[in-house]
Amino acid sequence: MEYRRLADEYCNLHFTYAKEFTSTVAQLFEHGELRALLYICKKNEAVAPGELAEELRISSGRIANILKNLEKKKYIIRGRSGEDRRKVLVTVTDAGVKCANKEYEIYRDRFEGVLREMGEDDAKELLHLFKKALQISGKVINSEC
């Protein structure tokens, strides 16, 4: 089997068609802003910028820029920890939650349409294989570190 060719085909499909799943509002978010906002919302508690950088595998400098942009849009608030005044913590605002929920729903609804078109058996197989691929990729990435 030509795994390199298949990997190239996957990458080309992903880069070519990724825009099909992107909504108008999400296009306003560049370079990981929406991912960061979704992570903070899902965490449902204050998050340190370092944790955010580690979880999203983004540099601390990039996280600082992302947080600055999200703060300008009033989607997050940065504050100091009550336990350690040196530590910065990030919390999501109501506007940030609303934006993240809206974007998630748009993405989910579009993907639901794709799964419906595929049919039940193919949709289940796709999710099964995608989960398997994610588990394996996690092992491969961690072994490279």
N, CA, C and O atoms as CSV, one atom per row, in Angstrom:
chain,resi,resn,atom,element,x,y,z
A,1,MET,N,N,0.843,-1.186,0.000
A,1,MET,CA,C,0.000,0.000,0.000
A,1,MET,C,C,0.884,1.243,0.000
A,1,MET,O,O,1.933,1.268,0.644
A,2,GLU,N,N,0.465,2.249,-0.708
A,2,GLU,CA,C,1.216,3.502,-0.823
A,2,GLU,C,C,0.709,4.507,0.210
A,2,GLU,O,O,-0.100,5.380,-0.105
A,3,TYR,N,N,1.189,4.374,1.437
A,3,TYR,CA,C,0.709,5.223,2.527
A,3,TYR,C,C,1.052,6.694,2.301
A,3,TYR,O,O,0.266,7.575,2.653
A,4,ARG,N,N,2.213,6.963,1.722
A,4,ARG,CA,C,2.610,8.358,1.463
A,4,ARG,C,C,1.628,9.007,0.491
A,4,ARG,O,O,1.210,10.144,0.710
A,5,ARG,N,N,1.257,8.308,-0.569
A,5,ARG,CA,C,0.320,8.839,-1.557
A,5,ARG,C,C,-1.049,9.085,-0.911
A,5,ARG,O,O,-1.691,10.104,-1.166
A,6,LEU,N,N,-1.486,8.136,-0.071
A,6,LEU,CA,C,-2.767,8.296,0.618
A,6,LEU,C,C,-2.732,9.486,1.579
A,6,LEU,O,O,-3.701,10.238,1.683
A,7,ALA,N,N,-1.617,9.648,2.272
A,7,ALA,CA,C,-1.473,10.781,3.191
A,7,ALA,C,C,-1.509,12.099,2.421
A,7,ALA,O,O,-2.135,13.061,2.866
A,8,ASP,N,N,-0.842,12.147,1.272
A,8,ASP,CA,C,-0.885,13.343,0.430
A,8,ASP,C,C,-2.308,13.627,-0.044
A,8,ASP,O,O,-2.745,14.778,-0.059
A,9,GLU,N,N,-3.022,12.582,-0.427
A,9,GLU,CA,C,-4.402,12.742,-0.891
A,9,GLU,C,C,-5.285,13.302,0.227
A,9,GLU,O,O,-6.096,14.200,0.003
A,10,TYR,N,N,-5.113,12.752,1.438
A,10,TYR,CA,C,-5.876,13.258,2.590
A,10,TYR,C,C,-5.575,14.733,2.830
A,10,TYR,O,O,-6.490,15.543,2.982
A,11,CYS,N,N,-4.288,15.079,2.864
A,11,CYS,CA,C,-3.894,16.470,3.121
A,11,CYS,C,C,-4.449,17.404,2.052
A,11,CYS,O,O,-4.950,18.483,2.369
A,12,ASN,N,N,-4.364,17.002,0.805
A,12,ASN,CA,C,-4.893,17.839,-0.272
A,12,ASN,C,C,-6.405,18.015,-0.147
A,12,ASN,O,O,-6.920,19.114,-0.350
A,13,LEU,N,N,-7.111,16.947,0.182
A,13,LEU,CA,C,-8.562,17.053,0.374
A,13,LEU,C,C,-8.880,17.985,1.530
A,13,LEU,O,O,-9.762,18.838,1.435
A,14,HIS,N,N,-8.149,17.808,2.623
A,14,HIS,CA,C,-8.394,18.635,3.811
A,14,HIS,C,C,-8.179,20.116,3.502
A,14,HIS,O,O,-9.020,20.951,3.835
A,15,PHE,N,N,-7.050,20.440,2.865
A,15,PHE,CA,C,-6.748,21.842,2.584
A,15,PHE,C,C,-7.691,22.424,1.530
A,15,PHE,O,O,-8.015,23.611,1.575
A,16,THR,N,N,-8.127,21.600,0.590
A,16,THR,CA,C,-9.005,22.072,-0.466
A,16,THR,C,C,-10.421,22.307,0.030
A,16,THR,O,O,-11.053,23.298,-0.336
A,17,TYR,N,N,-10.924,21.393,0.868
A,17,TYR,CA,C,-12.319,21.448,1.256
A,17,TYR,C,C,-12.574,21.951,2.670
A,17,TYR,O,O,-13.731,22.046,3.080
A,18,ALA,N,N,-11.544,22.271,3.418
A,18,ALA,CA,C,-11.733,22.756,4.793
A,18,ALA,C,C,-12.608,24.002,4.820
A,18,ALA,O,O,-13.390,24.195,5.751
A,19,LYS,N,N,-12.479,24.842,3.806
A,19,LYS,CA,C,-13.273,26.077,3.779
A,19,LYS,C,C,-14.762,25.794,3.660
A,19,LYS,O,O,-15.580,26.647,4.006
A,20,GLU,N,N,-15.130,24.610,3.174
A,20,GLU,CA,C,-16.539,24.255,3.046
A,20,GLU,C,C,-17.222,24.179,4.414
A,20,GLU,O,O,-18.437,24.361,4.504
A,21,PHE,N,N,-16.461,23.913,5.472
A,21,PHE,CA,C,-17.029,23.771,6.810
A,21,PHE,C,C,-16.879,25.035,7.641
A,21,PHE,O,O,-17.214,25.042,8.826
A,22,THR,N,N,-16.386,26.092,7.040
A,22,THR,CA,C,-16.133,27.313,7.783
A,22,THR,C,C,-17.284,28.295,7.572
A,22,THR,O,O,-17.688,28.557,6.439
A,23,SER,N,N,-17.802,28.831,8.666
A,23,SER,CA,C,-18.902,29.790,8.551
A,23,SER,C,C,-18.356,31.199,8.359
A,23,SER,O,O,-17.153,31.435,8.477
A,24,THR,N,N,-19.228,32.102,8.071
A,24,THR,CA,C,-18.834,33.492,7.863
A,24,THR,C,C,-18.206,34.079,9.111
A,24,THR,O,O,-17.178,34.751,9.030
A,25,VAL,N,N,-18.816,33.832,10.277
A,25,VAL,CA,C,-18.265,34.389,11.518
A,25,VAL,C,C,-16.909,33.767,11.818
A,25,VAL,O,O,-15.987,34.470,12.232
A,26,ALA,N,N,-16.773,32.460,11.613
A,26,ALA,CA,C,-15.501,31.788,11.909
A,26,ALA,C,C,-14.382,32.326,11.036
A,26,ALA,O,O,-13.218,32.295,11.436
A,27,GLN,N,N,-14.715,32.821,9.843
A,27,GLN,CA,C,-13.683,33.371,8.974
A,27,GLN,C,C,-13.051,34.616,9.577
A,27,GLN,O,O,-11.946,35.002,9.196
A,28,LEU,N,N,-13.752,35.248,10.521
A,28,LEU,CA,C,-13.190,36.408,11.198
A,28,LEU,C,C,-12.070,35.991,12.150
A,28,LEU,O,O,-11.201,36.794,12.489
A,29,PHE,N,N,-12.101,34.736,12.575
A,29,PHE,CA,C,-11.108,34.235,13.505
A,29,PHE,C,C,-9.977,33.585,12.735
A,29,PHE,O,O,-10.170,32.576,12.056
A,30,GLU,N,N,-8.824,34.155,12.843
A,30,GLU,CA,C,-7.677,33.592,12.154
A,30,GLU,C,C,-6.671,33.103,13.178
A,30,GLU,O,O,-6.599,33.601,14.301
A,31,HIS,N,N,-5.901,32.119,12.759
A,31,HIS,CA,C,-4.752,31.650,13.529
A,31,HIS,C,C,-5.099,31.138,14.921
A,31,HIS,O,O,-4.376,31.407,15.880
A,32,GLY,N,N,-6.196,30.405,15.037
A,32,GLY,CA,C,-6.478,29.703,16.274
A,32,GLY,C,C,-7.372,30.404,17.277
A,32,GLY,O,O,-7.572,29.874,18.370
A,33,GLU,N,N,-7.912,31.549,16.967
A,33,GLU,CA,C,-8.745,32.257,17.932
A,33,GLU,C,C,-9.983,31.453,18.309
A,33,GLU,O,O,-10.324,31.356,19.488
A,34,LEU,N,N,-10.656,30.879,17.320
A,34,LEU,CA,C,-11.865,30.118,17.616
A,34,LEU,C,C,-11.539,28.847,18.408
A,34,LEU,O,O,-12.273,28.485,19.328
A,35,ARG,N,N,-10.455,28.180,18.058
A,35,ARG,CA,C,-10.044,26.995,18.826
A,35,ARG,C,C,-9.798,27.344,20.281
A,35,ARG,O,O,-10.221,26.621,21.183
A,36,ALA,N,N,-9.111,28.456,20.506
A,36,ALA,CA,C,-8.825,28.891,21.878
A,36,ALA,C,C,-10.117,29.214,22.619
A,36,ALA,O,O,-10.293,28.816,23.771
A,37,LEU,N,N,-11.009,29.925,21.967
A,37,LEU,CA,C,-12.273,30.294,22.591
A,37,LEU,C,C,-13.094,29.042,22.931
A,37,LEU,O,O,-13.669,28.948,24.015
A,38,LEU,N,N,-13.145,28.095,22.012
A,38,LEU,CA,C,-13.878,26.851,22.258
A,38,LEU,C,C,-13.266,26.069,23.421
A,38,LEU,O,O,-13.994,25.490,24.228
A,39,TYR,N,N,-11.943,26.049,23.512
A,39,TYR,CA,C,-11.283,25.344,24.606
A,39,TYR,C,C,-11.642,25.976,25.951
A,39,TYR,O,O,-11.976,25.271,26.903
A,40,ILE,N,N,-11.572,27.292,26.026
A,40,ILE,CA,C,-11.875,27.989,27.284
A,40,ILE,C,C,-13.328,27.729,27.687
A,40,ILE,O,O,-13.622,27.491,28.858
A,41,CYS,N,N,-14.225,27.775,26.712
A,41,CYS,CA,C,-15.646,27.510,27.003
A,41,CYS,C,C,-15.840,26.091,27.512
A,41,CYS,O,O,-16.542,25.872,28.499
A,42,LYS,N,N,-15.229,25.143,26.852
A,42,LYS,CA,C,-15.390,23.740,27.216
A,42,LYS,C,C,-14.808,23.455,28.602
A,42,LYS,O,O,-15.342,22.633,29.346
A,43,LYS,N,N,-13.732,24.125,28.939
A,43,LYS,CA,C,-13.078,23.958,30.238
A,43,LYS,C,C,-14.003,24.439,31.359
A,43,LYS,O,O,-14.002,23.880,32.456
A,44,ASN,N,N,-14.786,25.472,31.076
A,44,ASN,CA,C,-15.787,25.999,32.005
A,44,ASN,C,C,-15.189,26.501,33.323
A,44,ASN,O,O,-15.838,26.456,34.368
A,45,GLU,N,N,-13.954,26.974,33.256
A,45,GLU,CA,C,-13.304,27.608,34.406
A,45,GLU,C,C,-12.152,28.448,33.888
A,45,GLU,O,O,-11.785,28.347,32.718
A,46,ALA,N,N,-11.589,29.261,34.733
A,46,ALA,CA,C,-10.471,30.110,34.341
A,46,ALA,C,C,-9.297,29.248,33.885
A,46,ALA,O,O,-9.018,28.195,34.459
A,47,VAL,N,N,-8.621,29.716,32.848
A,47,VAL,CA,C,-7.525,28.967,32.235
A,47,VAL,C,C,-6.281,29.850,32.206
A,47,VAL,O,O,-6.364,31.038,31.893
A,48,ALA,N,N,-5.146,29.275,32.528
A,48,ALA,CA,C,-3.880,29.995,32.421
A,48,ALA,C,C,-3.422,29.977,30.958
A,48,ALA,O,O,-3.605,28.970,30.273
A,49,PRO,N,N,-2.840,31.057,30.475
A,49,PRO,CA,C,-2.361,31.087,29.092
A,49,PRO,C,C,-1.400,29.939,28.767
A,49,PRO,O,O,-1.422,29.414,27.653
A,50,GLY,N,N,-0.564,29.549,29.719
A,50,GLY,CA,C,0.364,28.439,29.490
A,50,GLY,C,C,-0.349,27.129,29.229
A,50,GLY,O,O,0.062,26.348,28.372
A,51,GLU,N,N,-1.421,26.889,29.972
A,51,GLU,CA,C,-2.217,25.675,29.750
A,51,GLU,C,C,-2.836,25.699,28.361
A,51,GLU,O,O,-2.853,24.691,27.654
A,52,LEU,N,N,-3.334,26.848,27.989
A,52,LEU,CA,C,-3.951,27.011,26.677
A,52,LEU,C,C,-2.929,26.728,25.570
A,52,LEU,O,O,-3.230,26.016,24.612
A,53,ALA,N,N,-1.740,27.280,25.702
A,53,ALA,CA,C,-0.677,27.057,24.714
A,53,ALA,C,C,-0.328,25.573,24.617
A,53,ALA,O,O,-0.169,25.033,23.522
A,54,GLU,N,N,-0.214,24.932,25.759
A,54,GLU,CA,C,0.143,23.509,25.781
A,54,GLU,C,C,-0.955,22.647,25.164
A,54,GLU,O,O,-0.674,21.770,24.347
A,55,GLU,N,N,-2.181,22.891,25.548
A,55,GLU,CA,C,-3.299,22.079,25.055
A,55,GLU,C,C,-3.518,22.249,23.555
A,55,GLU,O,O,-3.844,21.286,22.862
A,56,LEU,N,N,-3.341,23.461,23.054
A,56,LEU,CA,C,-3.563,23.731,21.640
A,56,LEU,C,C,-2.292,23.558,20.811
A,56,LEU,O,O,-2.321,23.664,19.585
A,57,ARG,N,N,-1.182,23.292,21.490
A,57,ARG,CA,C,0.122,23.121,20.834
A,57,ARG,C,C,0.483,24.354,20.007
A,57,ARG,O,O,0.833,24.269,18.830
A,58,ILE,N,N,0.382,25.499,20.676
A,58,ILE,CA,C,0.694,26.794,20.065
A,58,ILE,C,C,1.720,27.482,20.965
A,58,ILE,O,O,1.711,27.283,22.180
A,59,SER,N,N,2.593,28.279,20.382
A,59,SER,CA,C,3.613,28.965,21.175
A,59,SER,C,C,2.972,29.966,22.133
A,59,SER,O,O,1.861,30.443,21.902
A,60,SER,N,N,3.687,30.273,23.206
A,60,SER,CA,C,3.166,31.233,24.187
A,60,SER,C,C,3.024,32.623,23.562
A,60,SER,O,O,2.123,33.375,23.934
A,61,GLY,N,N,3.892,32.968,22.629
A,61,GLY,CA,C,3.774,34.254,21.936
A,61,GLY,C,C,2.511,34.332,21.094
A,61,GLY,O,O,1.841,35.364,21.063
A,62,ARG,N,N,2.191,33.254,20.419
A,62,ARG,CA,C,0.969,33.212,19.599
A,62,ARG,C,C,-0.272,33.274,20.487
A,62,ARG,O,O,-1.253,33.939,20.154
A,63,ILE,N,N,-0.214,32.568,21.628
A,63,ILE,CA,C,-1.344,32.597,22.565
A,63,ILE,C,C,-1.566,34.021,23.063
A,63,ILE,O,O,-2.710,34.457,23.193
A,64,ALA,N,N,-0.490,34.747,23.343
A,64,ALA,CA,C,-0.630,36.136,23.805
A,64,ALA,C,C,-1.373,36.971,22.768
A,64,ALA,O,O,-2.235,37.774,23.125
A,65,ASN,N,N,-1.048,36.790,21.486
A,65,ASN,CA,C,-1.738,37.530,20.419
A,65,ASN,C,C,-3.202,37.110,20.295
A,65,ASN,O,O,-4.083,37.951,20.114
A,66,ILE,N,N,-3.454,35.817,20.391
A,66,ILE,CA,C,-4.826,35.314,20.325
A,66,ILE,C,C,-5.656,35.925,21.450
A,66,ILE,O,O,-6.761,36.415,21.219
A,67,LEU,N,N,-5.119,35.894,22.663
A,67,LEU,CA,C,-5.849,36.434,23.810
A,67,LEU,C,C,-6.080,37.934,23.674
A,67,LEU,O,O,-7.136,38.440,24.053
A,68,LYS,N,N,-5.105,38.635,23.138
A,68,LYS,CA,C,-5.263,40.074,22.914
A,68,LYS,C,C,-6.425,40.330,21.954
A,68,LYS,O,O,-7.244,41.218,22.191
A,69,ASN,N,N,-6.498,39.552,20.871
A,69,ASN,CA,C,-7.581,39.727,19.895
A,69,ASN,C,C,-8.940,39.349,20.478
A,69,ASN,O,O,-9.932,40.038,20.238
A,70,LEU,N,N,-8.989,38.260,21.242
A,70,LEU,CA,C,-10.253,37.855,21.861
A,70,LEU,C,C,-10.710,38.876,22.891
A,70,LEU,O,O,-11.907,39.115,23.048
A,71,GLU,N,N,-9.762,39.472,23.585
A,71,GLU,CA,C,-10.090,40.495,24.583
A,71,GLU,C,C,-10.643,41.754,23.897
A,71,GLU,O,O,-11.585,42.368,24.397
A,72,LYS,N,N,-10.064,42.132,22.766
A,72,LYS,CA,C,-10.560,43.290,22.018
A,72,LYS,C,C,-12.003,43.069,21.575
A,72,LYS,O,O,-12.799,44.007,21.537
A,73,LYS,N,N,-12.333,41.827,21.242
A,73,LYS,CA,C,-13.690,41.490,20.795
A,73,LYS,C,C,-14.645,41.274,21.970
A,73,LYS,O,O,-15.830,40.997,21.784
A,74,LYS,N,N,-14.100,41.406,23.186
A,74,LYS,CA,C,-14.867,41.238,24.424
A,74,LYS,C,C,-15.406,39.812,24.605
A,74,LYS,O,O,-16.482,39.607,25.166
A,75,TYR,N,N,-14.627,38.830,24.114
A,75,TYR,CA,C,-15.003,37.421,24.262
A,75,TYR,C,C,-14.330,36.778,25.474
A,75,TYR,O,O,-14.760,35.721,25.935
A,76,ILE,N,N,-13.289,37.407,25.984
A,76,ILE,CA,C,-12.606,36.905,27.184
A,76,ILE,C,C,-12.245,38.075,28.083
A,76,ILE,O,O,-12.248,39.234,27.670
A,77,ILE,N,N,-11.933,37.731,29.327
A,77,ILE,CA,C,-11.405,38.704,30.287
A,77,ILE,C,C,-10.157,38.077,30.898
A,77,ILE,O,O,-10.164,36.917,31.310
A,78,ARG,N,N,-9.096,38.858,30.947
A,78,ARG,CA,C,-7.885,38.406,31.630
A,78,ARG,C,C,-7.841,39.053,33.003
A,78,ARG,O,O,-8.092,40.249,33.154
A,79,GLY,N,N,-7.518,38.244,33.997
A,79,GLY,CA,C,-7.419,38.761,35.355
A,79,GLY,C,C,-6.322,38.044,36.115
A,79,GLY,O,O,-5.680,37.135,35.589
A,80,ARG,N,N,-6.115,38.449,37.329
A,80,ARG,CA,C,-5.085,37.844,38.190
A,80,ARG,C,C,-5.707,36.786,39.084
A,80,ARG,O,O,-6.865,36.894,39.486
A,81,SER,N,N,-4.933,35.777,39.384
A,81,SER,CA,C,-5.362,34.725,40.299
A,81,SER,C,C,-5.471,35.301,41.703
A,81,SER,O,O,-4.635,36.105,42.117
A,82,GLY,N,N,-6.488,34.894,42.424
A,82,GLY,CA,C,-6.646,35.336,43.804
A,82,GLY,C,C,-5.596,34.711,44.711
A,82,GLY,O,O,-5.246,35.287,45.741
A,83,GLU,N,N,-5.095,33.555,44.344
A,83,GLU,CA,C,-4.091,32.840,45.151
A,83,GLU,C,C,-2.677,33.319,44.885
A,83,GLU,O,O,-1.852,33.384,45.796
A,84,ASP,N,N,-2.399,33.657,43.616
A,84,ASP,CA,C,-1.061,34.089,43.225
A,84,ASP,C,C,-1.209,35.248,42.246
A,84,ASP,O,O,-1.498,35.036,41.068
A,85,ARG,N,N,-1.012,36.463,42.727
A,85,ARG,CA,C,-1.241,37.671,41.920
A,85,ARG,C,C,-0.362,37.738,40.677
A,85,ARG,O,O,-0.647,38.513,39.764
A,86,ARG,N,N,0.705,36.937,40.627
A,86,ARG,CA,C,1.578,36.925,39.451
A,86,ARG,C,C,0.950,36.138,38.297
A,86,ARG,O,O,1.311,36.331,37.137
A,87,LYS,N,N,0.024,35.265,38.621
A,87,LYS,CA,C,-0.557,34.366,37.634
A,87,LYS,C,C,-1.768,35.007,36.942
A,87,LYS,O,O,-2.686,35.498,37.598
A,88,VAL,N,N,-1.747,34.991,35.603
A,88,VAL,CA,C,-2.853,35.501,34.802
A,88,VAL,C,C,-3.809,34.356,34.498
A,88,VAL,O,O,-3.385,33.251,34.157
A,89,LEU,N,N,-5.102,34.630,34.625
A,89,LEU,CA,C,-6.128,33.648,34.284
A,89,LEU,C,C,-7.096,34.249,33.278
A,89,LEU,O,O,-7.389,35.444,33.317
A,90,VAL,N,N,-7.580,33.418,32.388
A,90,VAL,CA,C,-8.475,33.848,31.327
A,90,VAL,C,C,-9.847,33.226,31.548
A,90,VAL,O,O,-9.959,32.019,31.762
A,91,THR,N,N,-10.892,34.051,31.495
A,91,THR,CA,C,-12.257,33.539,31.580
A,91,THR,C,C,-13.037,34.044,30.367
A,91,THR,O,O,-12.729,35.092,29.799
A,92,VAL,N,N,-14.036,33.283,29.993
A,92,VAL,CA,C,-14.855,33.628,28.832
A,92,VAL,C,C,-16.025,34.503,29.281
A,92,VAL,O,O,-16.565,34.315,30.371
A,93,THR,N,N,-16.412,35.455,28.439
A,93,THR,CA,C,-17.559,36.315,28.723
A,93,THR,C,C,-18.826,35.678,28.137
A,93,THR,O,O,-18.757,34.693,27.401
A,94,ASP,N,N,-19.964,36.249,28.473
A,94,ASP,CA,C,-21.223,35.772,27.891
A,94,ASP,C,C,-21.198,35.897,26.368
A,94,ASP,O,O,-21.685,35.017,25.658
A,95,ALA,N,N,-20.628,36.997,25.872
A,95,ALA,CA,C,-20.524,37.190,24.424
A,95,ALA,C,C,-19.630,36.122,23.795
A,95,ALA,O,O,-19.902,35.651,22.691
A,96,GLY,N,N,-18.564,35.741,24.500
A,96,GLY,CA,C,-17.669,34.694,24.010
A,96,GLY,C,C,-18.349,33.343,23.956
A,96,GLY,O,O,-18.175,32.586,23.001
A,97,VAL,N,N,-19.130,33.042,24.994
A,97,VAL,CA,C,-19.882,31.776,25.023
A,97,VAL,C,C,-20.885,31.745,23.878
A,97,VAL,O,O,-21.027,30.734,23.189
A,98,LYS,N,N,-21.576,32.858,23.683
A,98,LYS,CA,C,-22.583,32.941,22.621
A,98,LYS,C,C,-21.932,32.731,21.250
A,98,LYS,O,O,-22.461,31.991,20.420
A,99,CYS,N,N,-20.813,33.364,21.016
A,99,CYS,CA,C,-20.106,33.234,19.743
A,99,CYS,C,C,-19.624,31.797,19.539
A,99,CYS,O,O,-19.818,31.226,18.466
A,100,ALA,N,N,-19.002,31.216,20.553
A,100,ALA,CA,C,-18.483,29.856,20.449
A,100,ALA,C,C,-19.614,28.860,20.194
A,100,ALA,O,O,-19.477,27.964,19.361
A,101,ASN,N,N,-20.724,29.012,20.905
A,101,ASN,CA,C,-21.866,28.118,20.718
A,101,ASN,C,C,-22.433,28.230,19.309
A,101,ASN,O,O,-22.771,27.226,18.681
A,102,LYS,N,N,-22.532,29.458,18.825
A,102,LYS,CA,C,-23.060,29.676,17.476
A,102,LYS,C,C,-22.171,28.988,16.439
A,102,LYS,O,O,-22.668,28.305,15.544
A,103,GLU,N,N,-20.873,29.169,16.562
A,103,GLU,CA,C,-19.942,28.569,15.604
A,103,GLU,C,C,-19.963,27.046,15.679
A,103,GLU,O,O,-19.933,26.364,14.654
A,104,TYR,N,N,-20.014,26.522,16.895
A,104,TYR,CA,C,-20.081,25.063,17.050
A,104,TYR,C,C,-21.341,24.518,16.390
A,104,TYR,O,O,-21.286,23.506,15.692
A,105,GLU,N,N,-22.480,25.182,16.605
A,105,GLU,CA,C,-23.743,24.719,16.025
A,105,GLU,C,C,-23.706,24.754,14.502
A,105,GLU,O,O,-24.200,23.832,13.853
A,106,ILE,N,N,-23.137,25.791,13.931
A,106,ILE,CA,C,-23.024,25.887,12.474
A,106,ILE,C,C,-22.174,24.737,11.940
A,106,ILE,O,O,-22.560,24.060,10.988
A,107,TYR,N,N,-21.017,24.524,12.559
A,107,TYR,CA,C,-20.115,23.450,12.123
A,107,TYR,C,C,-20.793,22.093,12.272
A,107,TYR,O,O,-20.742,21.268,11.359
A,108,ARG,N,N,-21.432,21.858,13.424
A,108,ARG,CA,C,-22.105,20.584,13.678
A,108,ARG,C,C,-23.226,20.343,12.676
A,108,ARG,O,O,-23.362,19.236,12.153
A,109,ASP,N,N,-24.019,21.355,12.406
A,109,ASP,CA,C,-25.128,21.205,11.476
A,109,ASP,C,C,-24.643,20.884,10.067
A,109,ASP,O,O,-25.241,20.059,9.375
A,110,ARG,N,N,-23.571,21.527,9.646
A,110,ARG,CA,C,-23.013,21.236,8.322
A,110,ARG,C,C,-22.501,19.802,8.264
A,110,ARG,O,O,-22.729,19.094,7.283
A,111,PHE,N,N,-21.817,19.384,9.303
A,111,PHE,CA,C,-21.275,18.027,9.305
A,111,PHE,C,C,-22.393,16.994,9.420
A,111,PHE,O,O,-22.289,15.904,8.858
A,112,GLU,N,N,-23.452,17.325,10.138
A,112,GLU,CA,C,-24.605,16.429,10.216
A,112,GLU,C,C,-25.179,16.197,8.813
A,112,GLU,O,O,-25.568,15.080,8.471
A,113,GLY,N,N,-25.226,17.252,8.013
A,113,GLY,CA,C,-25.700,17.120,6.639
A,113,GLY,C,C,-24.832,16.177,5.824
A,113,GLY,O,O,-25.334,15.377,5.035
A,114,VAL,N,N,-23.532,16.278,6.023
A,114,VAL,CA,C,-22.599,15.378,5.329
A,114,VAL,C,C,-22.862,13.937,5.750
A,114,VAL,O,O,-22.949,13.043,4.908
A,115,LEU,N,N,-22.987,13.715,7.066
A,115,LEU,CA,C,-23.219,12.353,7.565
A,115,LEU,C,C,-24.536,11.795,7.049
A,115,LEU,O,O,-24.607,10.615,6.705
A,116,ARG,N,N,-25.570,12.608,6.987
A,116,ARG,CA,C,-26.873,12.163,6.459
A,116,ARG,C,C,-26.741,11.720,4.997
A,116,ARG,O,O,-27.292,10.695,4.595
A,117,GLU,N,N,-26.000,12.511,4.210
A,117,GLU,CA,C,-25.797,12.166,2.803
A,117,GLU,C,C,-25.019,10.854,2.650
A,117,GLU,O,O,-25.257,10.093,1.712
A,118,MET,N,N,-24.102,10.599,3.565
A,118,MET,CA,C,-23.292,9.375,3.509
A,118,MET,C,C,-24.129,8.140,3.838
A,118,MET,O,O,-23.857,7.055,3.325
A,119,GLY,N,N,-25.121,8.295,4.671
A,119,GLY,CA,C,-25.905,7.160,5.126
A,119,GLY,C,C,-25.360,6.642,6.452
A,119,GLY,O,O,-24.212,6.903,6.811
A,120,GLU,N,N,-26.201,5.904,7.173
A,120,GLU,CA,C,-25.871,5.483,8.531
A,120,GLU,C,C,-24.604,4.636,8.608
A,120,GLU,O,O,-23.734,4.918,9.432
A,121,ASP,N,N,-24.479,3.616,7.779
A,121,ASP,CA,C,-23.330,2.718,7.860
A,121,ASP,C,C,-22.017,3.442,7.564
A,121,ASP,O,O,-21.038,3.289,8.295
A,122,ASP,N,N,-22.002,4.234,6.482
A,122,ASP,CA,C,-20.778,4.966,6.141
A,122,ASP,C,C,-20.444,6.020,7.191
A,122,ASP,O,O,-19.275,6.237,7.509
A,123,ALA,N,N,-21.473,6.674,7.728
A,123,ALA,CA,C,-21.241,7.702,8.759
A,123,ALA,C,C,-20.613,7.077,9.998
A,123,ALA,O,O,-19.661,7.622,10.557
A,124,LYS,N,N,-21.142,5.938,10.425
A,124,LYS,CA,C,-20.575,5.255,11.592
A,124,LYS,C,C,-19.149,4.802,11.319
A,124,LYS,O,O,-18.285,4.910,12.188
A,125,GLU,N,N,-18.901,4.298,10.122
A,125,GLU,CA,C,-17.552,3.849,9.758
A,125,GLU,C,C,-16.579,5.020,9.723
A,125,GLU,O,O,-15.446,4.908,10.189
A,126,LEU,N,N,-17.027,6.148,9.167
A,126,LEU,CA,C,-16.177,7.331,9.128
A,126,LEU,C,C,-15.765,7.740,10.542
A,126,LEU,O,O,-14.585,7.985,10.793
A,127,LEU,N,N,-16.718,7.814,11.459
A,127,LEU,CA,C,-16.403,8.224,12.827
A,127,LEU,C,C,-15.514,7.205,13.518
A,127,LEU,O,O,-14.605,7.576,14.260
A,128,HIS,N,N,-15.765,5.938,13.284
A,128,HIS,CA,C,-14.920,4.888,13.863
A,128,HIS,C,C,-13.475,5.041,13.380
A,128,HIS,O,O,-12.542,4.995,14.182
A,129,LEU,N,N,-13.293,5.222,12.080
A,129,LEU,CA,C,-11.942,5.357,11.523
A,129,LEU,C,C,-11.281,6.667,11.941
A,129,LEU,O,O,-10.069,6.713,12.154
A,130,PHE,N,N,-12.068,7.723,12.057
A,130,PHE,CA,C,-11.512,9.002,12.480
A,130,PHE,C,C,-11.010,8.921,13.919
A,130,PHE,O,O,-9.925,9.415,14.229
A,131,LYS,N,N,-11.798,8.300,14.800
A,131,LYS,CA,C,-11.364,8.114,16.190
A,131,LYS,C,C,-10.080,7.299,16.242
A,131,LYS,O,O,-9.151,7.630,16.979
A,132,LYS,N,N,-10.036,6.240,15.460
A,132,LYS,CA,C,-8.844,5.378,15.414
A,132,LYS,C,C,-7.628,6.173,14.927
A,132,LYS,O,O,-6.539,6.061,15.488
A,133,ALA,N,N,-7.826,6.978,13.877
A,133,ALA,CA,C,-6.734,7.797,13.344
A,133,ALA,C,C,-6.237,8.795,14.386
A,133,ALA,O,O,-5.031,9.010,14.507
A,134,LEU,N,N,-7.151,9.407,15.139
A,134,LEU,CA,C,-6.749,10.365,16.175
A,134,LEU,C,C,-5.956,9.689,17.288
A,134,LEU,O,O,-4.962,10.238,17.764
A,135,GLN,N,N,-6.386,8.510,17.703
A,135,GLN,CA,C,-5.666,7.769,18.738
A,135,GLN,C,C,-4.256,7.425,18.274
A,135,GLN,O,O,-3.293,7.592,19.022
A,136,ILE,N,N,-4.139,6.949,17.052
A,136,ILE,CA,C,-2.824,6.585,16.511
A,136,ILE,C,C,-1.955,7.815,16.332
A,136,ILE,O,O,-0.764,7.779,16.642
A,137,SER,N,N,-2.534,8.911,15.833
A,137,SER,CA,C,-1.731,10.116,15.627
A,137,SER,C,C,-1.218,10.659,16.950
A,137,SER,O,O,-0.108,11.189,17.011
A,138,GLY,N,N,-2.012,10.536,18.016
A,138,GLY,CA,C,-1.537,10.952,19.338
A,138,GLY,C,C,-0.325,10.162,19.770
A,138,GLY,O,O,0.623,10.719,20.321
A,139,LYS,N,N,-0.351,8.865,19.522
A,139,LYS,CA,C,0.802,8.015,19.862
A,139,LYS,C,C,2.026,8.411,19.041
A,139,LYS,O,O,3.133,8.496,19.572
A,140,VAL,N,N,1.823,8.653,17.739
A,140,VAL,CA,C,2.943,9.003,16.853
A,140,VAL,C,C,3.544,10.337,17.270
A,140,VAL,O,O,4.765,10.468,17.355
A,141,ILE,N,N,2.695,11.331,17.529
A,141,ILE,CA,C,3.191,12.643,17.919
A,141,ILE,C,C,3.942,12.571,19.243
A,141,ILE,O,O,5.014,13.160,19.378
A,142,ASN,N,N,3.387,11.850,20.226
A,142,ASN,CA,C,4.043,11.753,21.532
A,142,ASN,C,C,5.361,10.994,21.444
A,142,ASN,O,O,6.276,11.278,22.217
A,143,SER,N,N,5.486,10.049,20.537
A,143,SER,CA,C,6.742,9.321,20.412
A,143,SER,C,C,7.819,10.164,19.756
A,143,SER,O,O,9.006,9.880,19.913
A,144,GLU,N,N,7.414,11.216,19.009
A,144,GLU,CA,C,8.374,12.102,18.364
A,144,GLU,C,C,8.947,13.133,19.325
A,144,GLU,O,O,10.024,13.678,19.080
A,145,CYS,N,N,8.242,13.406,20.411
A,145,CYS,CA,C,8.667,14.442,21.365
A,145,CYS,C,C,9.802,13.983,22.239
A,145,CYS,O,O,10.272,14.738,23.090
